[in-house]
Amino acid sequence: MSATDLISYMLKHAEEYNWFITVVYFDCYDDTIMERYIKDADIVISLLPPGMHAAAAKIALQYNAHVVTASYASQEMIDMHEEAREKGLTFLNELGADPGIDHMNGMRSIDKIRKKGGELLAFESYCGSLVAPESNDNPWGYKFTWSPMNVILAGSAGASYYKNGALRCRPYHKLFTNPKIIGVPGFEEFEAYENRDSVVYRKKYKLDNIPTLIRATLRYPGFCEGWNLFIQLGLTADNYQIEGSENMTYRQWVAAYLPDDGDASLENKLADTLHLERGGKLHEQLLWTELLSERPIKRVNGTPAEILLDLLLDKLKFNQDDTDMLVFYERIEYKVEGQLYEHLSYLATKGLDHWHTAISRTVGLPAAIGAKLILNGEIKSRGVLFPWTAEVYDPVLNELEELGIAYTSYDSKIERSHYE
């Protein structure tokens, strides 16, 4: 779901730069196949599942190929830095949408503020892969437009961030409660939940002493409270299997999580267990998914997360005539000569059609542009790199703007901080 525009971009420029493009779809656990295609490559663009990038990078390291990924870099990838640098190779990571475009615009904003002597006090960065308002036609305000299993497991590691100089931690079972409301110009309100470990970006962005640093994910209102119900029931767990799940219906499966006492219907037990108003909005939102239907489970010995995924893939399907949308929103507080300022930066882009989606464009195009810059010698740094230096973010953001993916930004004086 992220590859179309990357492949299109590379093919479009292949004759101009004398590139020969190989596209491979294969079992990423088969090192033999991976080696067969990587050994003759000059650069490898990996859209494998995030945990598999390092396996491809190790083979690329062996055969002296550069690497580009659009995912968070694992420690295993980071540990290849010195060897890649010594071999004159660039392993450029986190060059997609989020992570990627958010990094680049954030660091461009931070660097501009620093150049005019600004003291940074707060940095907030938000991103959401959503359906466009005209395709928002179900009770969840959501459809799968990117890696579905990543959506099911989102937030499972909890989140940490800094607010007013204090470390704040939100465990998984509380992450989707009381989401923050975010207003983005041109839209009604969104809600946001904190995204993974924001703390590490104090160091990565060289904001070691900034009092507030938050990275978060955007959703339409109502999503977080509903998703939290799945978590509270235990239906997003991926650490154990339901033996014989293929012999059950969804109704039988969910019944296993509900009290077995009393004569109440499963529908009422579901509401009572989750402390919902029977027949209320949240109760109906859950029932809409057909959790309590006699639909048969097809997954063999599936984990709860896998069983839920199979159901939601149908109910939250991104249909042929749907349009998706990426929304980025960034807010920075800073001070210059005693005056407090607010910097706002936002971007909303919609898909062109079912294949050239917003997620495909915002993930695939930055990675493709990064690959071009490496192949043409415009990115000269070597080792395991990230897109928060001007060497990367300026040319990538400039070309994205030419392709119609551009931020609107402005600064204004404010009298008091949002955090007072």
C-alpha positions in Angstrom: 0.0 0.0 0.0 3.1 2.3 0.2 5.0 1.1 -2.9 3.1 2.4 -5.9 4.5 5.9 -6.1 8.0 4.9 -5.1 8.1 2.4 -8.0 6.5 5.0 -10.4 9.0 7.6 -9.4 12.1 5.3 -10.0 10.7 4.1 -13.3 9.9 7.7 -14.4 13.5 8.8 -13.9 15.2 5.5 -15.0 16.0 6.6 -18.5 17.2 10.0 -17.4 19.7 8.6 -14.9 20.4 5.3 -16.6 18.9 3.3 -13.8 17.8 -0.3 -14.0 15.0 -1.0 -11.5 14.2 -4.4 -10.0 11.0 -4.8 -8.0 10.9 -7.9 -5.9 8.0 -9.3 -3.9 9.1 -12.3 -1.9 9.3 -14.2 1.4 11.5 -11.9 3.5 12.6 -14.8 5.7 14.3 -16.4 2.7 17.9 -15.0 2.8 18.9 -16.9 -0.4 16.3 -15.0 -2.5 17.2 -11.7 -0.8 20.9 -12.2 -1.5 20.3 -13.1 -5.1 18.8 -9.7 -5.8 20.9 -7.6 -3.5 24.3 -8.8 -4.5 24.3 -6.9 -7.8 22.4 -3.8 -6.6 23.9 -0.3 -6.1 21.1 0.7 -3.8 18.3 -1.2 -2.0 15.0 0.5 -1.1 13.4 -1.7 1.5 9.7 -1.7 2.1 9.8 -4.9 4.1 8.1 -5.1 7.5 10.1 -2.8 9.9 11.7 -5.7 11.7 13.2 -7.1 8.5 15.1 -4.0 7.2 18.3 -5.0 9.2 18.3 -8.4 7.5 18.4 -6.8 4.1 20.9 -4.2 5.2 23.3 -6.9 6.4 23.4 -8.4 2.9 23.7 -4.9 1.4 26.6 -4.2 3.7 28.3 -7.5 2.5 27.8 -6.6 -1.2 28.5 -2.8 -0.9 25.0 -1.4 -1.6 23.4 1.7 -0.2 20.1 1.3 1.7 17.0 3.5 2.1 14.0 2.6 4.3 10.9 4.5 5.3 10.6 2.9 8.8 12.0 3.5 12.3 15.6 2.2 12.5 16.1 -0.8 14.8 19.2 -0.9 17.1 20.5 -3.7 14.8 20.4 -1.2 11.9 22.0 1.5 14.0 24.8 -0.8 15.0 25.9 -1.1 11.3 26.9 2.6 11.3 30.6 2.3 11.6 31.0 -0.5 9.1 28.7 1.2 6.6 30.7 4.5 7.0 34.0 2.7 6.5 32.7 1.1 3.3 31.5 4.4 2.0 27.8 3.4 2.2 24.7 5.4 3.1 22.0 3.7 5.0 19.2 6.3 5.1 16.3 5.5 7.4 13.0 7.0 8.6 12.5 8.6 5.2 8.7 8.1 4.7 5.7 10.1 6.1 5.8 9.5 9.8 8.7 8.9 10.4 10.1 11.0 7.6 8.2 14.1 6.4 7.5 15.0 10.0 11.2 14.8 10.9 12.3 16.9 8.0 9.8 19.7 8.4 10.3 19.7 12.2 14.1 20.0 11.9 13.8 22.7 9.1 11.6 24.7 11.5 13.9 24.1 14.5 17.0 25.2 12.5 15.3 28.4 11.2 14.3 29.3 14.8 17.8 28.7 16.0 19.3 30.8 13.3 17.3 33.8 14.5 18.4 33.2 18.1 15.3 31.6 19.4 15.1 29.6 22.6 12.9 26.5 22.0 10.4 25.8 24.8 7.9 23.3 23.3 7.8 21.1 20.2 4.7 19.1 19.2 4.4 17.0 16.1 1.3 15.2 14.9 0.5 13.0 11.9 -2.5 10.9 10.9 -3.1 8.5 8.0 -6.8 8.9 7.5 -9.6 8.6 5.0 -10.7 11.9 3.4 -13.8 13.5 4.9 -15.8 12.5 1.8 -14.9 8.8 2.4 -15.5 8.9 6.2 -18.7 6.8 6.2 -18.4 4.3 9.1 -18.7 4.7 12.9 -14.9 4.5 13.4 -13.9 7.3 11.1 -11.1 5.0 9.9 -10.1 2.6 7.1 -6.9 0.6 6.5 -4.8 2.6 4.2 -1.4 1.2 5.3 0.0 -1.8 7.1 -3.1 -3.2 8.9 -1.3 -5.2 11.6 0.7 -2.1 12.6 -2.7 -0.4 13.2 -3.9 -3.3 15.4 -0.7 -3.2 17.4 -0.3 0.6 17.5 0.6 1.9 20.9 1.2 -1.5 22.4 4.5 -0.4 23.8 3.0 2.6 25.5 4.3 6.1 25.1 6.7 8.5 26.8 7.2 12.2 26.3 8.2 15.4 28.1 5.8 18.1 29.3 6.7 21.1 31.3 10.1 19.7 32.0 8.7 16.4 33.5 8.9 13.0 32.0 5.4 11.6 31.3 4.7 7.9 30.6 1.4 6.4 29.3 1.0 2.7 29.5 -0.9 0.8 26.7 -4.1 0.3 28.8 -4.3 4.1 29.2 -2.9 5.4 26.0 -6.2 5.8 24.1 -8.1 7.3 27.1 -8.8 11.1 27.2 -7.2 11.9 23.8 -6.0 15.4 23.2 -8.1 17.6 20.9 -6.2 19.2 18.0 -7.5 21.9 15.7 -5.9 21.9 12.2 -6.8 24.9 9.9 -9.3 23.8 7.3 -10.7 20.9 9.2 -12.9 20.2 12.2 -11.1 18.9 15.3 -9.0 15.7 15.4 -8.0 13.7 18.5 -4.5 12.6 19.2 -2.7 9.9 21.2 1.0 10.0 22.0 3.3 8.1 19.6 5.8 5.7 21.0 9.0 7.1 22.6 9.2 10.8 22.0 11.9 11.2 24.6 14.7 9.9 22.3 14.0 12.8 19.9 15.2 15.4 22.5 18.7 14.0 21.8 18.1 13.3 18.1 16.8 16.8 17.4 19.4 18.3 19.7 16.7 19.6 22.0 18.2 18.1 25.2 16.7 20.7 27.6 13.4 21.5 25.9 10.7 21.4 28.5 8.0 19.9 26.2 8.4 17.5 23.4 5.5 15.4 22.1 5.0 13.3 19.0 1.5 12.0 18.5 -0.9 10.3 16.1 -4.1 11.9 14.7 -7.5 10.3 14.4 -11.0 11.4 13.8 -13.0 12.0 17.0 -14.5 8.9 18.5 -11.8 6.5 17.3 -9.6 6.4 20.4 -12.4 5.8 22.9 -13.7 3.0 20.7 -10.3 1.4 20.2 -9.6 1.5 23.9 -12.5 -1.0 24.3 -10.7 -3.5 22.2 -7.7 -3.1 24.4 -9.6 -3.4 27.6 -11.2 -6.6 26.4 -7.8 -8.0 25.4 -8.6 -8.4 21.8 -5.4 -6.7 20.5 -3.0 -9.1 22.3 -0.5 -10.7 20.0 1.5 -12.8 22.6 -0.6 -16.0 22.7 -2.8 -18.1 20.4 -6.4 -19.2 20.6 -6.2 -22.9 20.0 -8.8 -24.1 17.5 -9.9 -20.6 16.6 -10.8 -21.8 13.1 -13.6 -23.8 14.7 -15.2 -20.8 16.4 -17.4 -17.9 15.4 -16.6 -14.4 16.5 -19.5 -14.5 18.9 -18.0 -17.6 20.6 -14.6 -16.0 20.7 -15.7 -12.8 22.3 -17.9 -14.7 24.8 -14.7 -16.3 26.2 -13.7 -12.8 27.4 -17.0 -12.0 29.1 -18.5 -13.2 32.4 -20.2 -16.6 32.1 -22.7 -15.9 34.9 -26.3 -14.6 34.6 -28.9 -14.8 31.8 -28.1 -11.5 30.1 -27.4 -11.5 26.4 -23.9 -11.3 25.2 -24.7 -7.9 23.8 -25.7 -6.7 27.3 -22.7 -8.5 28.9 -20.4 -6.7 26.5 -21.9 -3.3 27.5 -21.9 -4.1 31.2 -18.3 -5.4 31.2 -17.0 -2.3 29.5 -19.3 0.0 31.6 -21.1 1.2 28.5 -24.6 2.5 28.1 -26.6 -0.4 26.6 -27.5 0.7 23.0 -25.4 3.8 23.4 -23.0 5.2 20.8 -20.0 3.3 21.9 -21.9 0.1 22.3 -23.3 0.4 18.8 -19.9 1.3 17.5 -18.5 -2.0 18.8 -21.5 -4.1 17.6 -21.1 -2.6 14.1 -17.8 -4.5 13.8 -19.8 -7.8 14.0 -17.8 -8.9 17.0 -20.8 -10.7 18.3 -21.9 -12.1 14.9 -21.9 -15.8 13.9 -19.3 -15.0 11.3 -16.8 -17.9 11.3 -13.2 -17.3 12.2 -10.9 -18.4 9.4 -7.5 -17.9 11.2 -6.0 -21.2 12.4 -4.8 -21.0 16.0 -4.7 -17.2 15.6 -3.6 -14.7 18.2 -6.3 -12.3 19.4 -4.7 -9.5 17.3 -4.8 -11.7 14.2 -8.4 -12.7 14.7 -9.4 -9.1 15.2 -7.4 -8.1 12.2 -9.3 -10.5 9.9 -12.6 -9.1 11.0 -11.6 -5.4 10.7 -9.9 -5.9 7.3 -13.4 -6.5 6.0 -15.3 -3.9 8.1 -12.7 -1.1 7.7 -11.8 -1.9 4.1 -10.4 0.9 2.0 -12.7 0.6 -1.0 -12.0 1.2 -4.7 -13.8 4.6 -4.7 -12.4 5.8 -1.4 -9.9 8.6 -1.0 -7.3 8.7 1.7 -5.6 11.7 3.4 -2.4 12.4 5.3 -2.5 15.3 7.8 0.6 16.7 9.5 0.5 19.4 12.2 3.4 20.9 14.0 3.4 23.5 16.8 6.5 25.1 18.4 6.8 27.6 21.2 10.0 29.7 21.3 11.3 32.9 22.7 13.4 35.6 21.1 14.6 38.6 23.2 12.0 37.9 25.8 9.1 37.7 23.4 7.1 34.5 23.2 6.2 33.1 19.7 4.2 30.3 18.3 5.2 28.5 15.1 2.5 26.6 13.3 3.1 24.3 10.3 0.5 22.0 8.7 0.0 19.9 5.6 -3.0 17.9 4.3 -2.7 15.9 1.1 -5.2 13.5 -0.5 -4.7 10.5 -2.7 -5.0 10.8 -6.4 -6.8 7.4 -6.9 -7.0 4.0 -5.4 -3.3 3.2 -6.2 -1.7 6.6 -6.0 -2.9 7.1 -2.5 -1.8 9.8 0.0 0.0 7.2 2.0 1.7 5.8 -1.1 2.8 9.3 -2.1 4.0 10.5 1.4 5.8 7.3 2.2 7.1 6.3 -1.3 8.1 9.7 -2.7 10.5 10.8 0.1 12.2 7.4 0.0 12.5 7.6 -3.8 13.9 11.1 -3.8 16.4 10.1 -1.1 17.5 7.2 -3.3 18.0 9.5 -6.2 20.0 12.0 -4.1 22.3 9.1 -2.9 22.8 7.7 -6.4 23.6 11.2 -7.8 26.1 11.9 -5.1 24.1 14.8 -3.6 23.9 13.1 -0.2 27.6 12.7 0.7 27.3 11.6 4.3 28.0 8.0 5.0 26.9 5.5 7.7 23.5 5.0 9.2 21.7 8.3 8.6 18.4 10.0 9.4 16.6 12.8 7.5 17.0 15.6 10.1 20.0 17.3 8.5 19.7 20.0 5.9 21.7 17.8 3.5 18.6 15.6 3.3 15.6 17.6 4.3 16.1 20.6 2.1 16.3 18.8 -1.3 13.6 16.2 -0.3 11.1 18.8 1.0 11.8 21.1 -2.0 11.0 18.4 -4.5 7.9 17.2 -2.5 6.7 20.8 -2.8 7.1 20.7 -6.6 5.0 17.4 -6.5 2.2 19.2 -4.6 3.0 18.0 -1.0 3.8 21.2 0.9 3.4 22.7 4.3 1.8 26.0 5.2 3.7 27.7 8.0 3.5 30.9 9.9 4.8 32.5 13.2 3.0 34.8 15.5 3.5 36.5 18.9 1.7 35.0 21.9 1.3 36.4 25.4 1.4 33.1 27.3 2.4 29.5 26.8 -0.1 26.8 26.2 1.5 24.9 29.1 0.9 27.5 31.8 
